[in-house]
Amino acid sequence: MSQIVLDVDTVWSSTEGQGRPLLVLHGWGMNQAAWQPIRAHLTQHARVTWVDLPGHGRSAVDQLGTLEQLVQTLKPLIQPNTAIIGWSLGGLLAQALAYAMPDKVARLLLIGSSPCFIQTPTWPHALAPEVLEQFATNLETDYVATVKRFFALQFMGTRHSPVELNQLRDAILQYPARLPALHQGLELLRSVDFSEQTLPVPSRWILGRLDKLVPVAVAEVLEHKGYEVKVLPHASHVPFVTHTEEFLAAVEPFIYE
């Protein structure tokens, strides 16, 4: 299996495996280590590019940037016929890339994500704005503890080995996100709203019924917009970690076609 590691000014990425190009984008405060439970499986079926977003993991800068800057940063990693997996905040970025590059982005797999993460008059199935405001306040006091609490929140309601979860958390926090990037990520979650648009590429959404960050009620709205939606009944925000086999069954062969 070939592996290429690319270090550029703003983003760290690693590409491995053979097959169709697949770009994988992590969520807020995380990095590519979060994908460890499904890494070997994906690289058996696709040529996968793992990314540490700017200001996260091993990327070289402290700033995450604006949505427009992130799209420009990630564009060079997208080849023709690329599928994108986006989890949580990474799902918002995946949507932005699909709108910007529908000629190259072939399809999206969106995990624990939404067109809009914050409640609006026309999009009620989302977080109250105060939730993200509290995270922003807590970051100024103790950002490592805040990220750890956020990590725990993503698994709330599910049964999984605490030893495995702690090992995964420690692997992620070996390269913690920087404070400016965390604040900018919260701003993206607060401000980006694609709820009035329709994605120009085939998309499948994977949601957990127990998710505390993306209410499962959003599934009906997404289906009404014409998207494919799969709700995992016993999963929360991180189904690829807690319900790996069920998750993989729900995404194949969609991302490999």
Disulfide bonds with the S-S distance in Angstrom:
none
